[in-house]
Amino acid sequence: MAKRSLLGAWTRLLNRSGHALARAAVKQQKALLKSAAKPKVTPRRKPAAAPLQATVTAKPKPKPRRAASRVGRIVQPALKALAEQQRFPRAPGDWLPGLAVGPAGARRFTLYRPAALRGGLLARLAPAPLLVMLHGCAQTGRDLAFSSRMHRLAERHGFFVLYPEQDTLAHPQGCWRWYELRAGHAQAEAQTLQLMVDQVALRHPVDRQRVALAGLSAGAGMAALLATREPLRYAAVVMHSGVAPGSARSTATGLQAMRGHGQVALPEGMLPPPLLVLQGSADRLVDPVNGRNAVHAWAQAHGARSTASRRVQRGQRHAMTVTDHRGRGRRLVARLCEIDGLGHAWSGGAAGLAHSDPAGPDASALTWGFCDACFRQVSGTT
């Protein structure tokens, strides 16, 4: 009896739990059907934030101010004028810039190389002469190149032309300090120029036996100083409106020498290379007596005698008086050309330039003719 009652209790409990599970299953099925009947709504995603640089809009460029345009109108012509000041004359050959360093510091230079002396990578060119052209005060190598037009003769006869540049930090007016012997500036600049010549001769086919010096005003004094310091290195020297070395030892005595109150003092026992002096009779900066004193000192050093003077005039150009001094074997030692009416300027130079007189005889042609004759003397072809 007890077993039957216990079994019945279990049966009733199972029936009740089965009904409960069934009801729960029905509820779950109805919920699933309702959810399936409803349309799916996907949640909207918020757009990703754009990078910071994309959100920053570029500011419009400000319009150029009138002041800037005014500055441009002023600066552009100045830059063009500066470039024009650095330009050398147009020529078939090349203007090669360079820099030499010596006891006086760094000095710039420009070398003119004729077209015939360019050569190629494997070309072997015969050594050619070199003419060093030293500018005067308030002048540059470019100014002397335009005035003398020596590059035209170089193109025709096949020689190099070297234009050294004095530094305005060394002298405000760009003067070569030929007179500063006491302070040592003259010797330092002369040595720097000599190193410059050596540098050019190493890089180009220069005949060391045919190197000559020429200069105007202060450049003439420096050319003569170089020639007396290293007489065996140079075949000729040309002084145009200059003062001979030894006439001054400072700035004060240099001014006195320019007025004709100096005395030429060449090193004892030294035989300087042949000298050509070009001097204007109307020169108000360098007294014409300086040219005569220089030629006299050269003649004394060589024991030379003067020949009869001769008058020379071509066309309407200024006339000149030419006096030669010849040493042993009738070798030309010194020549003086005194030009009537010429002031302190390059004789026969281009018109419209400072320190240039187109009415005088062609100093460039006279310079090259004298140097070429001296080159032939050295080589023994005269």
C-alpha positions in Angstrom: 0.0 0.0 0.0 2.8 2.4 0.9 4.7 1.5 -2.3 1.6 2.3 -4.5 1.1 5.7 -2.8 4.8 6.6 -3.3 4.7 5.6 -7.0 1.6 7.7 -7.5 3.3 10.7 -6.0 6.2 10.4 -8.3 4.0 10.0 -11.3 2.0 13.1 -10.5 5.2 15.1 -9.9 6.6 14.1 -13.3 3.3 15.0 -15.0 3.3 18.4 -13.4 7.0 19.1 -14.4 6.3 17.8 -18.0 3.4 20.2 -18.3 5.6 23.1 -17.0 8.4 22.3 -19.5 5.9 22.0 -22.3 4.4 25.4 -21.4 7.9 26.9 -21.3 8.8 25.4 -24.7 5.6 26.8 -26.2 6.3 30.3 -24.8 9.9 30.2 -26.2 8.6 29.1 -29.7 6.1 32.0 -29.8 8.8 34.4 -28.9 11.0 33.1 -31.7 8.2 33.4 -34.2 7.5 37.0 -33.2 11.1 37.9 -33.6 11.3 36.3 -37.0 8.2 38.1 -38.2 9.6 41.5 -37.3 12.1 43.1 -39.9 15.7 43.4 -38.9 16.8 46.9 -38.2 20.6 47.2 -38.3 21.9 49.9 -36.0 23.4 52.9 -37.7 27.1 53.3 -37.2 28.4 56.7 -36.5 30.8 57.8 -39.3 34.5 57.6 -38.4 36.0 60.9 -37.4 38.0 62.4 -40.2 41.8 63.0 -39.7 42.6 66.3 -38.1 44.5 67.5 -41.2 41.5 66.9 -43.4 39.3 69.0 -41.3 41.7 72.0 -41.4 41.0 74.0 -44.5 44.0 75.7 -46.2 44.0 79.4 -45.6 44.1 81.5 -48.8 47.5 83.0 -49.5 47.7 86.6 -48.7 47.9 88.9 -51.6 51.4 90.4 -52.1 51.6 93.8 -50.5 52.5 96.8 -52.5 55.6 97.4 -50.4 57.0 94.0 -51.4 56.3 94.7 -55.1 58.1 98.1 -54.7 61.1 96.3 -53.1 61.1 93.9 -56.1 61.2 96.7 -58.5 64.2 98.2 -56.7 66.1 94.9 -56.1 65.8 93.4 -59.5 67.6 96.2 -61.4 70.3 96.2 -58.7 70.9 92.4 -59.1 71.1 92.9 -62.9 73.6 95.7 -62.5 75.6 93.5 -60.1 75.7 90.7 -62.6 76.7 93.1 -65.3 79.6 94.3 -63.2 80.9 90.8 -63.0 80.6 90.1 -66.7 83.8 90.2 -68.9 83.8 91.1 -72.6 82.3 88.7 -75.0 85.0 86.7 -76.8 85.6 83.5 -78.6 87.7 82.1 -75.8 86.9 81.5 -72.1 87.1 83.7 -69.0 88.2 81.3 -66.2 87.8 82.6 -62.6 90.2 81.4 -59.9 91.6 82.1 -56.5 95.2 82.2 -55.2 96.3 82.2 -51.6 99.6 83.6 -50.4 101.2 85.7 -47.7 98.8 88.6 -48.4 95.8 86.4 -48.1 93.4 85.3 -50.9 93.2 87.1 -54.2 90.8 86.4 -57.0 91.8 86.4 -60.7 90.3 85.8 -64.1 92.3 84.1 -66.9 91.5 84.6 -70.5 92.1 81.4 -72.6 91.9 81.8 -76.3 89.8 79.4 -78.3 92.9 77.9 -79.9 94.3 77.0 -76.5 91.3 75.1 -75.2 92.5 71.7 -76.4 90.7 68.5 -75.6 90.9 65.7 -73.0 93.9 64.1 -74.6 95.1 67.0 -76.7 98.7 68.1 -76.2 99.1 71.9 -76.8 102.3 73.7 -77.3 103.2 76.0 -74.4 101.9 79.5 -74.9 103.0 82.9 -73.5 101.3 84.5 -70.5 100.7 88.2 -70.0 99.8 89.4 -66.5 97.6 92.6 -66.5 97.5 94.5 -63.2 94.7 97.1 -62.9 95.0 100.5 -61.2 93.3 102.2 -58.3 89.5 102.6 -58.4 89.6 99.9 -61.1 89.1 96.1 -61.4 90.5 93.5 -63.7 87.2 93.5 -65.6 87.6 97.3 -66.1 91.1 96.9 -67.5 89.9 94.0 -69.8 87.2 96.2 -71.3 89.5 99.2 -71.6 92.6 97.5 -73.0 90.8 94.7 -75.0 93.9 92.7 -74.7 91.9 89.5 -75.2 91.5 90.4 -78.9 95.3 90.4 -79.3 95.5 87.2 -77.3 93.0 85.5 -79.6 94.9 86.7 -82.6 98.4 85.8 -81.4 97.7 82.9 -79.1 98.6 83.8 -75.5 97.0 83.7 -72.1 96.0 86.9 -70.3 95.8 87.0 -66.5 93.8 89.6 -64.6 94.5 89.6 -60.9 92.0 91.4 -58.5 93.1 93.4 -55.5 90.9 92.9 -52.5 89.1 96.0 -51.2 89.7 94.8 -47.7 93.4 95.3 -48.3 92.9 98.7 -49.9 89.5 100.5 -50.0 90.2 101.8 -53.5 91.6 98.6 -54.8 95.2 99.8 -55.2 98.1 97.4 -55.3 100.3 98.5 -52.4 103.6 98.7 -54.3 104.8 101.5 -51.9 104.3 99.6 -48.5 107.8 98.2 -48.3 108.4 99.3 -44.7 105.3 97.5 -43.4 105.9 94.5 -45.7 102.5 94.7 -47.5 104.2 95.2 -50.9 106.4 92.1 -50.5 103.4 90.0 -49.4 101.3 91.0 -52.3 104.1 90.5 -54.8 104.7 87.0 -53.4 101.0 86.2 -53.6 100.9 87.3 -57.2 103.9 85.2 -58.0 102.1 82.2 -56.5 99.1 83.0 -58.6 101.3 83.0 -61.8 102.7 79.6 -60.7 99.3 78.2 -60.1 98.1 79.3 -63.6 101.2 77.9 -65.2 100.7 74.5 -63.5 97.1 74.2 -64.7 97.5 75.5 -68.2 100.1 75.1 -71.0 102.1 78.2 -70.2 105.7 78.7 -71.4 107.6 79.7 -68.3 110.2 81.4 -70.5 107.6 83.7 -72.0 105.8 85.3 -69.1 105.5 89.1 -69.0 104.0 91.7 -66.7 102.0 94.9 -67.5 100.1 97.3 -65.3 98.4 100.7 -65.1 99.1 103.2 -62.3 99.4 101.2 -59.1 99.4 98.1 -61.1 102.4 99.4 -63.0 104.3 99.9 -59.7 103.4 96.4 -58.6 104.4 94.9 -62.0 107.8 96.6 -61.7 108.3 95.5 -58.1 107.5 91.9 -59.2 110.0 92.1 -62.0 112.8 93.4 -59.7 112.1 90.7 -57.1 112.1 87.8 -59.5 114.0 89.1 -62.6 114.6 85.6 -64.0 111.0 84.6 -64.0 109.8 87.4 -66.4 110.9 88.2 -69.9 109.5 91.7 -70.0 107.6 94.3 -67.9 105.4 97.2 -69.0 104.7 100.3 -66.8 101.8 102.5 -67.9 101.6 105.7 -65.9 103.3 104.2 -62.9 106.2 104.7 -60.4 109.3 102.6 -60.3 110.0 100.4 -57.3 112.1 101.7 -54.4 110.8 105.2 -54.9 108.6 104.9 -51.8 108.4 102.9 -48.6 105.1 104.0 -47.1 101.8 105.7 -48.0 103.2 109.2 -47.4 106.4 108.6 -49.4 104.3 107.0 -52.1 102.3 110.1 -52.6 105.5 112.1 -52.8 106.9 109.8 -55.4 103.8 110.1 -57.5 104.5 113.9 -57.6 108.0 113.2 -58.8 109.9 113.5 -55.6 111.0 109.9 -55.2 114.3 108.2 -56.2 114.4 104.8 -57.9 116.4 102.2 -55.9 116.9 98.9 -57.6 118.6 96.0 -55.8 122.4 96.0 -56.3 123.8 93.6 -58.8 120.3 92.7 -60.2 119.6 92.8 -63.9 115.9 93.5 -64.4 114.0 92.2 -67.4 113.5 94.7 -70.4 111.2 97.6 -69.5 108.6 99.5 -71.6 107.3 102.8 -70.1 104.1 104.4 -71.4 103.6 107.9 -69.9 101.3 110.7 -70.8 102.6 114.3 -70.8 99.3 115.6 -69.3 99.2 113.1 -66.4 98.1 115.0 -63.2 98.3 112.0 -60.8 101.7 110.5 -61.7 104.3 113.1 -62.7 105.9 112.2 -66.1 109.4 112.4 -64.6 108.7 109.0 -63.0 108.8 107.3 -66.3 112.1 108.9 -67.2 113.6 108.0 -63.9 112.5 104.3 -64.3 114.1 104.0 -67.7 117.3 105.7 -66.5 117.6 103.2 -63.6 117.0 100.3 -65.9 119.6 101.6 -68.4 122.2 102.1 -65.6 121.6 98.6 -64.2 122.4 97.1 -67.7 125.0 99.6 -68.7 122.9 100.5 -71.7 123.0 103.6 -73.9 120.2 105.6 -75.3 119.6 105.9 -79.0 118.2 108.9 -80.9 114.6 109.7 -80.1 112.0 109.5 -82.8 108.5 111.0 -83.2 105.7 108.6 -84.0 102.1 109.4 -84.9 99.4 107.3 -86.5 96.4 109.1 -88.0 94.7 111.6 -85.6 96.0 109.9 -82.5 98.2 111.6 -80.0 101.9 111.8 -81.1 104.6 110.2 -79.0 108.3 110.4 -78.6 110.1 107.0 -78.4 113.6 106.5 -77.0 115.3 103.2 -76.8 118.1 102.1 -74.5 120.2 99.2 -75.7 122.9 97.1 -73.9 125.4 94.6 -75.1 124.8 93.2 -78.5 122.3 95.9 -79.2 119.8 94.1 -77.0 116.8 96.2 -76.1 116.9 97.0 -72.4 114.4 99.8 -71.9 112.0 101.9 -74.1 110.3 105.2 -73.1 107.2 106.3 -74.9 106.1 109.8 -73.9 102.6 110.5 -75.3 101.6 114.0 -76.0 98.3 115.2 -74.3 97.6 111.8 -72.6 96.3 112.0 -69.0 96.2 109.3 -66.4 94.5 106.7 -68.6 95.1 103.6 -70.7 96.2 105.0 -74.1 94.0 103.9 -77.0 91.5 102.3 -74.6 87.8 101.9 -75.2 85.7 105.0 -75.2 83.3 105.9 -72.4 85.3 104.2 -69.6 87.2 105.7 -66.7 91.0 105.8 -67.0 90.7 105.1 -70.8 91.6 107.5 -73.6 90.7 106.3 -77.1 92.6 109.2 -78.7 96.0 107.9 -77.7 98.2 105.4 -79.5 97.2 101.8 -78.9 98.9 100.8 -75.7 97.7 97.2 -76.0 99.4 96.8 -79.3 102.5 98.5 -78.1 102.6 96.3 -75.0 102.2 93.0 -76.9 104.7 94.1 -79.6 107.3 94.9 -77.0 106.7 91.7 -75.1 106.8 89.6 -78.3 110.1 91.1 -79.2 111.5 90.3 -75.7 110.2 86.7 -76.1 112.1 86.4 -79.3 115.2 87.7 -77.6 114.9 85.0 -74.9 114.5 82.3 -77.5 117.2 83.7 -79.7 115.0 84.1 -82.7 115.6 87.8 -83.2 
